[in-house]
Amino acid sequence: MIQTSCFIAHSPDELLEGMSQKKAFAPTLAFVFGAVKLGLPDIARRLGSLDIPVFGSSSAGEIFARSGESQVSEQSSVCCLLDIPTDYFSVALFDRNNEEAVEFGQRIGKWGAGRFSHPAFIISIANLDNNGEEMIRGIEKACPVPAPIFGGFAGDTNVPKRPVVFTNNRFVTDGVVVLVVDFDKVSVHGVTTSGWTGIGVDLVITSSKDRIVYTINDRPALDVVEEYLTVTDDEILPLAINFPLLVKRPDGIQILRTIFAADFSARSVRFAGNIPQGSKTMFSSSFGRNTTATAIRDLETYHSLNKNADLLLMFSCLARLKSSGPRVNEEIAAAYNLWKCPLVGLFCCGEIGPVGADTSDICNESISLVILQVK
């Protein structure tokens, strides 16, 4: 069983002090999720003195649950120290160095597959311009056996966003922090859920490339979206986060996509994940109580088949925090009360988790809940 010690810190000194205090066990790994304003690059440098491998990511809100209480904090940091045997995992920080996303993912995958014959990955990506889906495909391509992949895009509440990922001694603003685990020794699995439901009729993505959609039903994509939401160019981006598209891809997988940016002259829309041309899509209803209830039911269903856990990691979308307010605590509390083990996490800008058999992907406006348990 994994032993843990988790806490919230509101300053770099408080974080370092909490990590330095004597524990009932010897920590071998730390998860640290924190606000950019805390000065994460300086924190990364200071963490080097502790000699504990760190999986670190900036966050747009911090998640911590224990003893039946869930806590959402902002402009702070959450830390979880744990004692997984050191030969069961490895942590590394990868700078992209302008590498194409698939090749970059392959570099990460080859590193992980070189560590363990059956690797499982938890990753956090810095730089929202990166194509996370292509990185995932690269990791999968480099692994000789199907590899579980979880995580998300590092979060940030600032505008413009400048997310950071880090380990002890190092940080990058365009790259990935990676925890690879020996799946033969540590079970890493989980569930992705959103609770959103589509409304209206199916529309067809008639022209797209990667994350940019040019036309929907042969009409300029931005015109279609603004018409549905009854908004203008000035209003579209702040409101669109509350109305993701439910995309039905040609491979049969359904996934949410959030508008990330718009080209007002070309009338195209950029989403926070790829949308293949030919996909069917429909708009989603706004976030409400049914959204939360559906997500909790999905967690309950997964728990009914997977009842044991040593630690839960939650990667939840920033949009859920913005759209639901205090109701987001219901989802966190539900996960904790089902598994009754420590839970830490962050609000991020894109979640990574399972979307089909042996397939992981970038999700939007979702929860990716990761279960870790020593076998």
N, C-alpha and C positions, 0 to 999 in steps of 0.2 A: 504493500500500500504506500502511495506517495504521501509524505508528510509535507504540510504547507504552513506558511505564515504570511498572511496578507494584511495590508493596511493602506489607508489613504494618507497622502502627505500634501501639504499646501505650500511647500517651499523646497528648494533644492537641499537646504540644510536638514530639513525634517525628513526628506526622503533618504539622504545618506545616513542620517542617524538611525532611522528605522532599519535600514539594511545592515548596519554595523552592529546592532545590538545582539547580544548572545542569545541564541535560540536553543531549544531542547534538542535540535538536530543540526547537522552541518549542511547548510544549503549548497547545492551544486549548480543551480540554475535560477535565474530571476526573469520574470516578465515585468516590464515597466511600461506603462502607458501614461502619457502626460501631455499637458497643454504646451503649445509652442512658446507661450509667453514666459514659462518657467526658465527658459534658456537651456534647451535640451542639448545643444552642442557642448556647453560647459559641463552639464551633468554627465554626458558621455565620457568626457575627459576625466572627471572626478571619480567615476565608477571604476576606472582602471585600478585604483588602489585597493579595491575590495577582492580582486582575484576571483570573481564569480562571473561566469558567462551570462550575458544579458541579451534578451530578445526585447528590443526597445522600439517604440513607435509613438509618434505624436498622435493626439486624439482630439476629437471635437466634443469631448465629454467622457467622463470616466465612470466605470461600472464596478460596483463591489457589493456582494451579498454574503451574509453569514447570519447564523442564528435566526433565520426566518425574516430578517430585515434586509431590504434592498436599498442601496444608496446610489443615486446618480449625482455626480459632482462635476463641476466645470471649473476650468482654470486651476486644476490640481493635478496630482498624479496618483495612480494606484500601482501598487507593487505586490507581486506574489513570489515569495521565495519557496523553493521546493527541493526535494532531495532525490531526484531520479539518478540512478547510477550513471557515472560519467561515461561509461562505455556504451550506454544506450542512446546517446544523442550527440549532436554537434551543432554549433551555432556559427554562422558566418554572415558577413556583410558584403554585398556585391554592388559595386558601382557600375552603372550601365555603360558609361563611356561611349554614348551615341550608337551602341550596338542595336541592330534591328531586334524587335521584341521576341520573335521566335528563336533567333540565335541566342539571345540573352537568356531566355528560358531554358534552352538546351544546355547552356553553360551551368546554370543552377542545377538542372536535373542530373547532369553527368557528375557534378560534385556530390550530390546526395546519393546517387547510385554507386559511387565509388566508396562511400562510407558504409553503406548497408545494402545487402542483397534485396531486401524488401523495405524500401524507405517510405516514410510518410512525411509530408511537408506541412509546416505552418509558416506562412509568409506575410509580410507587410510591405507594401509597395509605396515608395515616395515618388511624387510627381504625377499629377492627375492627367498629364498628357500621354503617359505611357499606356500602351494597349495591353491591359491585363489579361484579356482572353488569349491573345497570341502568346504571351509569356507562359500561360498555363499549358497551351498546346505544346510549347517547346519543352517544358518540364516533362509532360507525359511522353513525348517522343523519345526523350533521352533515357527513360526508365524501362528496363526489360520486362517488368511486370506492372500491372495497374497500381498506381500510387495515389493514396488519399492526399488531397491538397485542400487546405483550409486557410482562412485569413481574410485580408482585405486591403484596401488602400488606406494609408495613414491619413488621419483626420486633422483638421485645423478649423478653427472658428473664424480666422481672420479673412479679410478680403483685400487683395488676392490671397489665395491660400498658398502657404509655403510649408507643406508637411515635411517631416524629418523621420528617418529611421536610423537606429543606432545600436551599437553594442557597447561594451566597455572599451573606452579609448577612442572609438571612431564613430562618425556619423556621415550620412550622405543625404542629399536632397533630390537625387535622381538615381534610384537604385532599389535594392530589396534587402531586408533582413530576413534570414532564413533559419528556422529550426528544423533540422531533419532528425527523425526518430527511427530507431530500429523497430519496425512494426512487429517483428517476431517476439519482441520483449515488452513493448508498450502498445496497448491498443489505442489507436487514434481514429475516431469516427464521429459522426454527428449528423445534424439535420439542418436544412435550410428551409425557412418558411417566411412568408410575407403577410398572408391574411387578406391581401388585396383581391378584389373581384372585378372582372371586366364587365362593362356595360355597353349596350348598343350593338351595332352590327359589325361584322368583320370588315376591315379595310385591308388593302394589299400594299405592301412596300414595293412599288414599281421601279424605283431606282435608288440604289444605295451602294456605299463602299465603306466597309469596316464600320466605323461609328457614325458616319454621316449619312443621313437620309435626305435625298434630293426631292423625290416625289412620292406621294401616297395617293393611290387611285389615279395616277397620272396627273396629279395636281401638285403645285409646289407644297412641300411638306409643311413649311411654316404657315402658309395660308390655311391649311387644313387644321392644324393645331390651334391657331388663333380663333378660327371660326368655331371650333368645338368649345373652347374655353371662354369665348366672347371677350377677348382681350386684345389690346393693341401691342405694337412692338415694344413700347415702354413698359408694359405690364407683364409680358410673357415669362421672362426668366424668374422673377420672384415667385410667381404663382405656379409655374409648371411642376415644381418639386412636389406639389400636393396631388398631382394627377399623372402618375406614370402610365406608360403604355404596357399592356399585356401582349407580349409578342409570342406568336405560335410559329416556331421555326420549322423549316422544311424537314428537319430530322425528328420532328414530333415533340420536341422539348418546349415547354412554355416557360417564359422568363420575363421578369419586369425590366423595363428600361426607362431611365429618367433623362429628361432633357438637361444637357450640360451647357450648351451654348447655341447661338443662332447666327447665321450669316444673313443679315437683313437685306443685303443687295441681291444675293443669289436665292434668297427665300428657302434656304436649306436649314436643317436642324442637326446638331451634333448631340449624340446621346452618350451616356456614361458606360456604354458597352456596345459591342458589335450587333448590328441588325442585318442579317442576310437579305439580299434582294430576293423577292418572292415570298417572304414571310407574310403571314396574316397577322393582323394586330387589331386591338380594340382599346379604347380608352378605359381607364379605371375610375371607380368612384373615389370620392375623397376619403381620407382616413377617418374612421369612426370606431365606435364600440365593437361593431361586428368584425372590423379588421383585427383588433386585439384578440377578440374571442376566438376567431378562426386560427390565428397564430398559436394561441395557447392550446387549442385542440390538437394541432399538429405536434406540438411538443409532448402532449399527453400520449398521443398515439405512438410516437417514437419511444417514449419511456416504457410503454407497455411491453416493448420487445427488447429494450436495452436498459435494464434497471440499475446497473452498477456503474459507478464513476468514482475516481479519486479527486478529479479537478475538472471544473467547467470553465471554458473560455468562451466569451460571447463577443462576437463582432456584429454590432447592430448599426443600421444606417442612421446617419445624422438626420435624415428626413423624418425618421420615426420620432426622434426627440423633438424636432421642430413642429411636427404635425399633431402629435398626441399629448405633448406636455406631460403632466404627472401620470397619465395612464401608462406611459412606458414602464413605470415601476411594476405594473401588473405582470408584464411579460417576464421581467427579471425575477420577480418573486415566484412566479409559477415554475420557472426552471429550477430555482433553488429548492423549492418545496417538493418538487418531484424527486430530485436526486439527493437532496440533503447533503451536499458537499460544498466546499468553497467554490465561489464563482467570482471571477474578475473579467473585465473586458473593456471595450472602448466603443465609442460612436465613431464610425469611419465614413469614407466617401465611396463605398463600393465594397461588397462582401463577397468572399470566395467560399464556396461549399458545393456539396453534391447537388446535381440537377438531373441525374439519370444514373443508370447502372455504370459504375466505374468511370463516371464523368464528373468533373468539377468545372465550375465556370464562375465568371463575374456575375453577381446578382446586384440589383438595385432595390432600395427601399425594403430590405429584407433583414432577417436575423440569420446569422450562421453560428450555430451552437456546436462547440467542439468538446468532445469527451476524451479525457486522458485517463488511462488506468494501466498500472503495471500488471502484466499477466502473471 
